[in-house]
Amino acid sequence: MLSTLNIRNFVIVEKLELDFQNGFSALTGETGAGKSILIDAIQLLFGSRSDAGLIREGADKSDLSASFTTNEKIREWLAENDFTGEEDDLILRRTLDIKGKSRAWINGIPASLSQLKELSQMLVVIHGQHAHQSLLRKGSQLEMLDDYAGLRPTISELKKRWNAWRDALEALDEAKNRQAQHQAEAQQLSWYLEDMDELAPLKGEWDTLNEEHTKLSRYTEILEACERARATLTEADESALSMVDSAISALDDISDIDKKIESVYGQLNEAREIIDSASSDVEHFLSRMDFDEARFAEVDERLSSYLSLARKYHIEPGELYEEMIQSRLKLSELQEINVTELQNKAQKSQQRYEALAAEVSAERSKAALRMQTNITEVMQTLAMEGGSFEVSVTPSEHPGPLGTDSCEFLVAGHAGVARRSLAKVASGGELARVSLAIAVTDTMTATVDTLIFDEVDSGIGGGVAETVGRLLAQLGEHQQVLCVTHLPQVASCASHHFKIVKHAESKDEAPTSTVIPLDEEERVKEIARMLGGIKITDKTLEHAKEMLRH
């Protein structure tokens, strides 16, 4: 439950420290005193949207904190999320500066707003003064039914399955689109590879063919050049070989006289061996050289085919082989898109979603019967004798993240009239009482320790107001109940009473609000003020005492 609340520089509150007890606590005060500021502060501590305009005028930062007693469920959540503190109590803090920057802590550890919101669901239920307005939206009605049924965790899982199904369908559609695009691209590649296969280029073939073509096209030139070389080396009258032999003969008898001559003699013999070897190589080359006109035509035609295909696809002839290999790989990749596998995944995702949606629908239908029975019972105590409430759950037009159901609240204000949509209830007072009946019923199933009501008794009065006070007191026997109220009948039923007071030191200074815990004597005066206005008579005071006694 909420143990303490500390507020600094928030709206018109400069400094406030409050201690709360278990049971039913009423918060009252003049109109405009800032009764709902406490509720706003608590909502901010639980992750509601912040605004720099909430900072008290003249201050540069608001600072809010609260402590709560914990239970096993909350302690487990704190441990799982690494927020375990040194004390057993839970401490929340949030600051807001004039630049609009907000920071939050759980047990002194920085926290996100989503974590605050998640934690709030285990700590408090807040029914605001405008709750009856949100009741008119069918989306809110379905959410209330789910909260009543305790389906919040299941709905969270259902949303995940819905998103998984949507993602699977998107992936399937994308694959189908890619497949259509790839089919066109694959067709182009197939035509391209048909041309490639017709040529059937081989690795390195272009260079080999060019070399062979050069030899064949210059056959006569090569033959004549080699013949001249052979003659010059060994066959002419004054061939290189004969001239070297003459030089060797001239030095035969004197080669051992001088080392330099001996060296020259050796070089001449080496030269003779080189000339003889070169002549043999030329001879061997000539013996193998044979012009094949058919082969020349074949090579020439093959090279022409290379050039033709290269021009057609704007690439170099020598790159045709590698291009063919890469194109085959790409064609294989284009054919690998497995639409069937994605179809199976989408189908399984749909089945998982529909299975859980069916479970949710069944739980909603059962909870709707319990909820409408409980609300109808509460309505009888709120001057709506004979009235009835119905929670209508029907199949929605289309499935969605919240399932396959549509929910609508129907109400009959008294006996003898047909139930109509809550949105069509004409009486504002009637709508307020129905809203209160729903709020009370909702809190009956709440698993949290703290219930907060912010002027949910608007639009009612008299005996109905007293009934509301007693209902809240009954709730306070099992849970902590905080209620901002303007009705003395409600406030008089509380176990604890706080008065919100607004004051200013002078007309030129901004007003500030403070909260005062009331003792028994002060409670009498406050109840009397709520009963009789500015001028309080002895009769009014006696009436207030009488109300507090009962």
ZANUTI-44298 format. One record per residue (C-alpha): y, x, z. Coordinates in steps of 0.2 Angstrom, whole numbers, plus 5000, padded with zeros to 4 digits. Layout:
BEGIN
v / u / w
Y / X / Z
...
END
This chain:
BEGIN
v / u / w
5000 / 5000 / 5000
5018 / 5005 / 4998
5023 / 5014 / 5014
5041 / 5021 / 5011
5054 / 5020 / 4997
5068 / 5032 / 4996
5083 / 5030 / 4983
5097 / 5041 / 4979
5112 / 5037 / 4968
5103 / 5023 / 4959
5114 / 5009 / 4951
5125 / 5004 / 4967
5113 / 5012 / 4980
5120 / 5028 / 4986
5106 / 5032 / 4999
5092 / 5021 / 5005
5076 / 5025 / 5015
5065 / 5011 / 5019
5048 / 5009 / 5028
5036 / 4995 / 5024
5022 / 4987 / 5033
5007 / 4977 / 5028
5009 / 4958 / 5026
5022 / 4947 / 5018
5040 / 4955 / 5017
5055 / 4945 / 5011
5070 / 4953 / 5003
5085 / 4942 / 5003
5104 / 4944 / 5000
5120 / 4937 / 4992
5120 / 4934 / 4973
5125 / 4951 / 4966
5120 / 4961 / 4981
5107 / 4970 / 4971
5091 / 4962 / 4977
5081 / 4967 / 4962
5087 / 4985 / 4963
5072 / 4989 / 4974
5060 / 4982 / 4961
5069 / 4991 / 4947
5067 / 5007 / 4957
5048 / 5004 / 4960
5046 / 5000 / 4941
5054 / 5017 / 4936
5043 / 5026 / 4948
5028 / 5019 / 4938
5034 / 5024 / 4921
5046 / 5011 / 4915
5060 / 5016 / 4903
5074 / 5025 / 4910
5093 / 5025 / 4906
5107 / 5036 / 4911
5117 / 5020 / 4915
5106 / 5017 / 4930
5114 / 5032 / 4939
5127 / 5027 / 4952
5144 / 5029 / 4946
5151 / 5046 / 4951
5134 / 5054 / 4953
5125 / 5066 / 4941
5107 / 5062 / 4945
5097 / 5048 / 4952
5082 / 5053 / 4963
5068 / 5040 / 4968
5052 / 5043 / 4978
5039 / 5032 / 4986
5024 / 5035 / 4997
5008 / 5025 / 4996
4992 / 5024 / 5006
4977 / 5027 / 4996
4959 / 5021 / 4994
4943 / 5029 / 4987
4947 / 5024 / 4969
4965 / 5031 / 4969
4959 / 5047 / 4977
4945 / 5049 / 4963
4959 / 5046 / 4950
4970 / 5059 / 4958
4956 / 5072 / 4959
4951 / 5069 / 4941
4968 / 5071 / 4935
4972 / 5087 / 4946
4985 / 5078 / 4957
4976 / 5080 / 4974
4989 / 5083 / 4987
4989 / 5091 / 5004
4991 / 5074 / 5013
4980 / 5058 / 5011
4996 / 5048 / 5006
5001 / 5047 / 4988
5019 / 5053 / 4984
5028 / 5048 / 4968
5045 / 5055 / 4963
5056 / 5053 / 4948
5073 / 5059 / 4944
5086 / 5054 / 4930
5101 / 5065 / 4925
5117 / 5059 / 4916
5110 / 5067 / 4900
5096 / 5054 / 4900
5083 / 5067 / 4904
5069 / 5061 / 4916
5056 / 5070 / 4926
5042 / 5064 / 4936
5030 / 5071 / 4949
5014 / 5065 / 4957
5011 / 5074 / 4974
5023 / 5087 / 4969
5014 / 5090 / 4952
5024 / 5087 / 4936
5017 / 5071 / 4928
5019 / 5061 / 4912
5025 / 5043 / 4911
5009 / 5037 / 4904
5000 / 5044 / 4919
5012 / 5035 / 4931
5009 / 5019 / 4921
4990 / 5022 / 4923
4991 / 5025 / 4941
5002 / 5009 / 4944
4988 / 4998 / 4938
4978 / 5004 / 4953
4993 / 5002 / 4965
5004 / 4987 / 4962
5005 / 4970 / 4952
5023 / 4965 / 4949
5028 / 4948 / 4944
5046 / 4948 / 4937
5060 / 4934 / 4938
5058 / 4932 / 4919
5039 / 4930 / 4919
5040 / 4912 / 4913
5049 / 4918 / 4897
5035 / 4930 / 4893
5022 / 4917 / 4897
5028 / 4908 / 4881
5021 / 4921 / 4870
5003 / 4920 / 4865
5001 / 4938 / 4865
5006 / 4938 / 4883
4994 / 4924 / 4887
4979 / 4934 / 4880
4984 / 4949 / 4890
4985 / 4938 / 4906
4968 / 4931 / 4903
4961 / 4949 / 4900
4969 / 4955 / 4917
4962 / 4940 / 4926
4945 / 4944 / 4918
4946 / 4962 / 4923
4944 / 4967 / 4905
4958 / 4980 / 4904
4945 / 4995 / 4903
4934 / 4986 / 4890
4950 / 4981 / 4880
4954 / 4999 / 4880
4937 / 5004 / 4873
4939 / 4989 / 4860
4955 / 4997 / 4854
4946 / 5013 / 4851
4932 / 5005 / 4841
4945 / 4996 / 4831
4954 / 5011 / 4827
4938 / 5020 / 4823
4933 / 5006 / 4811
4951 / 5007 / 4803
4949 / 5026 / 4801
4932 / 5024 / 4793
4938 / 5011 / 4781
4953 / 5022 / 4776
4942 / 5037 / 4774
4931 / 5027 / 4763
4945 / 5020 / 4752
4952 / 5038 / 4750
4935 / 5044 / 4745
4933 / 5030 / 4732
4951 / 5034 / 4725
4946 / 5053 / 4725
4930 / 5049 / 4717
4939 / 5039 / 4703
4951 / 5054 / 4700
4937 / 5066 / 4701
4926 / 5057 / 4688
4941 / 5058 / 4676
4942 / 5077 / 4680
4924 / 5079 / 4679
4923 / 5071 / 4662
4936 / 5084 / 4656
4926 / 5098 / 4663
4910 / 5092 / 4655
4919 / 5092 / 4638
4925 / 5109 / 4642
4908 / 5115 / 4647
4901 / 5108 / 4631
4912 / 5120 / 4621
4907 / 5134 / 4633
4889 / 5131 / 4632
4890 / 5130 / 4613
4898 / 5148 / 4613
4887 / 5153 / 4628
4897 / 5169 / 4633
4888 / 5183 / 4642
4895 / 5194 / 4655
4904 / 5209 / 4647
4899 / 5203 / 4630
4917 / 5202 / 4623
4920 / 5221 / 4626
4903 / 5226 / 4619
4905 / 5216 / 4603
4923 / 5223 / 4601
4915 / 5241 / 4602
4901 / 5237 / 4590
4913 / 5229 / 4578
4925 / 5244 / 4578
4910 / 5255 / 4574
4904 / 5244 / 4560
4921 / 5241 / 4552
4924 / 5260 / 4551
4907 / 5265 / 4545
4912 / 5275 / 4530
4927 / 5283 / 4539
4915 / 5288 / 4553
4901 / 5294 / 4541
4913 / 5305 / 4531
4921 / 5313 / 4547
4904 / 5317 / 4554
4898 / 5325 / 4538
4914 / 5336 / 4538
4912 / 5341 / 4556
4893 / 5346 / 4553
4898 / 5356 / 4538
4912 / 5365 / 4547
4901 / 5369 / 4562
4885 / 5375 / 4553
4883 / 5372 / 4534
4898 / 5379 / 4525
4899 / 5397 / 4519
4912 / 5401 / 4532
4905 / 5389 / 4545
4910 / 5391 / 4563
4892 / 5396 / 4567
4892 / 5410 / 4554
4908 / 5417 / 4559
4903 / 5418 / 4577
4887 / 5426 / 4572
4897 / 5439 / 4563
4907 / 5443 / 4578
4892 / 5444 / 4589
4884 / 5457 / 4576
4899 / 5467 / 4577
4898 / 5469 / 4596
4879 / 5471 / 4597
4880 / 5490 / 4598
4895 / 5492 / 4610
4893 / 5478 / 4622
4887 / 5489 / 4636
4900 / 5502 / 4634
4914 / 5493 / 4643
4913 / 5478 / 4654
4927 / 5469 / 4645
4918 / 5470 / 4629
4902 / 5464 / 4638
4912 / 5449 / 4644
4918 / 5445 / 4627
4901 / 5447 / 4620
4894 / 5435 / 4633
4907 / 5422 / 4629
4903 / 5423 / 4610
4885 / 5419 / 4614
4890 / 5404 / 4624
4901 / 5398 / 4610
4887 / 5400 / 4598
4876 / 5389 / 4609
4890 / 5376 / 4611
4892 / 5375 / 4592
4874 / 5374 / 4589
4872 / 5360 / 4602
4887 / 5351 / 4594
4880 / 5352 / 4577
4864 / 5345 / 4583
4872 / 5330 / 4591
4882 / 5326 / 4575
4866 / 5327 / 4566
4857 / 5316 / 4578
4872 / 5303 / 4577
4871 / 5303 / 4558
4852 / 5301 / 4558
4854 / 5285 / 4568
4869 / 5279 / 4559
4865 / 5265 / 4547
4877 / 5251 / 4541
4870 / 5234 / 4543
4880 / 5222 / 4534
4872 / 5206 / 4541
4875 / 5213 / 4558
4893 / 5216 / 4555
4895 / 5198 / 4548
4886 / 5192 / 4564
4897 / 5202 / 4576
4913 / 5197 / 4566
4908 / 5178 / 4567
4904 / 5180 / 4586
4921 / 5188 / 4589
4930 / 5174 / 4579
4921 / 5161 / 4590
4927 / 5169 / 4606
4945 / 5170 / 4599
4944 / 5152 / 4593
4939 / 5145 / 4610
4951 / 5156 / 4619
4965 / 5149 / 4609
4960 / 5131 / 4612
4960 / 5133 / 4631
4975 / 5146 / 4632
4965 / 5160 / 4640
4960 / 5177 / 4636
4944 / 5179 / 4627
4937 / 5192 / 4640
4940 / 5178 / 4653
4929 / 5165 / 4645
4913 / 5170 / 4654
4921 / 5169 / 4672
4930 / 5153 / 4667
4913 / 5145 / 4663
4905 / 5150 / 4679
4920 / 5144 / 4689
4921 / 5127 / 4680
4902 / 5124 / 4683
4906 / 5127 / 4702
4921 / 5115 / 4702
4911 / 5102 / 4693
4897 / 5103 / 4706
4910 / 5101 / 4720
4918 / 5086 / 4711
4901 / 5078 / 4711
4898 / 5081 / 4729
4908 / 5066 / 4736
4896 / 5056 / 4746
4903 / 5038 / 4746
4887 / 5031 / 4753
4888 / 5041 / 4769
4906 / 5035 / 4772
4900 / 5017 / 4768
4887 / 5019 / 4781
4899 / 5026 / 4794
4911 / 5012 / 4791
4897 / 4999 / 4793
4892 / 5007 / 4809
4910 / 5007 / 4816
4912 / 4989 / 4811
4895 / 4984 / 4820
4901 / 4994 / 4836
4917 / 4985 / 4836
4910 / 4968 / 4832
4897 / 4970 / 4846
4910 / 4974 / 4859
4922 / 4960 / 4852
4908 / 4948 / 4854
4905 / 4953 / 4873
4924 / 4952 / 4876
4924 / 4934 / 4868
4910 / 4929 / 4879
4919 / 4936 / 4895
4935 / 4928 / 4890
4927 / 4911 / 4888
4919 / 4912 / 4905
4935 / 4919 / 4913
4946 / 4905 / 4905
4936 / 4892 / 4914
4938 / 4900 / 4931
4956 / 4904 / 4928
4961 / 4886 / 4922
4952 / 4879 / 4937
4961 / 4890 / 4949
4978 / 4887 / 4941
4975 / 4868 / 4941
4971 / 4869 / 4960
4987 / 4879 / 4964
4997 / 4867 / 4953
4992 / 4852 / 4965
5002 / 4861 / 4979
5017 / 4863 / 4969
5022 / 4845 / 4967
5012 / 4843 / 4951
4998 / 4832 / 4958
4986 / 4826 / 4944
4992 / 4840 / 4933
4980 / 4851 / 4924
4980 / 4868 / 4915
4969 / 4874 / 4901
4966 / 4891 / 4894
4961 / 4888 / 4876
4951 / 4903 / 4868
4948 / 4901 / 4850
4943 / 4912 / 4835
4958 / 4921 / 4828
4962 / 4921 / 4809
4958 / 4940 / 4808
4950 / 4953 / 4819
4962 / 4965 / 4828
4963 / 4979 / 4841
4962 / 4965 / 4855
4947 / 4957 / 4847
4943 / 4941 / 4838
4951 / 4929 / 4849
4967 / 4919 / 4851
4973 / 4912 / 4867
4985 / 4898 / 4871
4989 / 4890 / 4888
4990 / 4871 / 4888
4997 / 4861 / 4903
4999 / 4843 / 4908
5012 / 4841 / 4922
5005 / 4826 / 4930
4991 / 4814 / 4927
4990 / 4802 / 4912
4998 / 4814 / 4900
4989 / 4825 / 4887
4990 / 4844 / 4889
5002 / 4852 / 4878
5006 / 4870 / 4873
5015 / 4879 / 4887
5029 / 4883 / 4874
5032 / 4865 / 4873
5035 / 4861 / 4891
5052 / 4853 / 4892
5057 / 4855 / 4910
5063 / 4872 / 4916
5057 / 4867 / 4934
5040 / 4863 / 4928
5038 / 4879 / 4918
5044 / 4889 / 4933
5031 / 4880 / 4944
5017 / 4883 / 4931
5023 / 4901 / 4930
5022 / 4903 / 4949
5004 / 4895 / 4949
4999 / 4908 / 4936
5006 / 4922 / 4946
4998 / 4917 / 4962
4981 / 4914 / 4953
4983 / 4931 / 4945
4986 / 4940 / 4962
4970 / 4931 / 4969
4960 / 4942 / 4958
4970 / 4958 / 4959
4961 / 4973 / 4966
4978 / 4982 / 4971
4985 / 4983 / 4988
5003 / 4978 / 4984
5009 / 4963 / 4976
5028 / 4961 / 4971
5037 / 4945 / 4966
5054 / 4946 / 4960
5062 / 4929 / 4961
5047 / 4920 / 4954
5053 / 4905 / 4964
5068 / 4901 / 4953
5069 / 4883 / 4948
5060 / 4876 / 4963
5065 / 4870 / 4980
5062 / 4858 / 4994
5044 / 4855 / 4999
5038 / 4865 / 4984
5047 / 4880 / 4990
5039 / 4879 / 5008
5022 / 4878 / 4999
5026 / 4894 / 4989
5031 / 4903 / 5005
5014 / 4898 / 5013
5005 / 4904 / 4998
5013 / 4921 / 4999
5010 / 4922 / 5017
4991 / 4918 / 5014
4991 / 4932 / 5001
5000 / 4943 / 5014
4985 / 4941 / 5026
4974 / 4952 / 5014
4987 / 4962 / 5004
5005 / 4969 / 5005
5017 / 4956 / 4998
5035 / 4960 / 4994
5045 / 4945 / 4987
5064 / 4945 / 4982
5069 / 4927 / 4985
5084 / 4915 / 4987
5075 / 4901 / 4995
5075 / 4900 / 5015
5059 / 4890 / 5014
5050 / 4906 / 5006
5059 / 4919 / 5017
5055 / 4910 / 5033
5036 / 4912 / 5030
5037 / 4931 / 5029
5031 / 4942 / 5042
5045 / 4955 / 5039
5062 / 4952 / 5032
5075 / 4964 / 5023
5093 / 4959 / 5019
5101 / 4967 / 5004
5120 / 4969 / 5008
5134 / 4975 / 4996
5150 / 4982 / 5002
5165 / 4993 / 4997
5177 / 5003 / 5008
5191 / 4997 / 4998
5195 / 4987 / 4982
5197 / 5003 / 4972
5180 / 5010 / 4977
5164 / 5006 / 4968
5153 / 4995 / 4979
5137 / 5001 / 4986
5121 / 4992 / 4992
5110 / 4995 / 5007
5095 / 4986 / 5014
5094 / 4981 / 5032
5077 / 4977 / 5041
5081 / 4961 / 5051
5075 / 4958 / 5069
5072 / 4940 / 5075
5090 / 4936 / 5079
5096 / 4943 / 5063
5083 / 4933 / 5053
5089 / 4917 / 5061
5107 / 4921 / 5055
5101 / 4926 / 5037
5090 / 4910 / 5035
5105 / 4900 / 5041
5116 / 4908 / 5029
5103 / 4904 / 5015
5103 / 4886 / 5021
5121 / 4882 / 5024
5132 / 4895 / 5014
5147 / 4903 / 5021
5151 / 4892 / 5036
5136 / 4892 / 5048
5135 / 4878 / 5061
5125 / 4877 / 5076
5114 / 4864 / 5067
5111 / 4876 / 5053
5106 / 4889 / 5066
5094 / 4877 / 5075
5087 / 4872 / 5058
5084 / 4890 / 5054
5075 / 4893 / 5071
5064 / 4878 / 5068
5059 / 4885 / 5051
5055 / 4902 / 5058
5044 / 4894 / 5072
5033 / 4886 / 5059
END
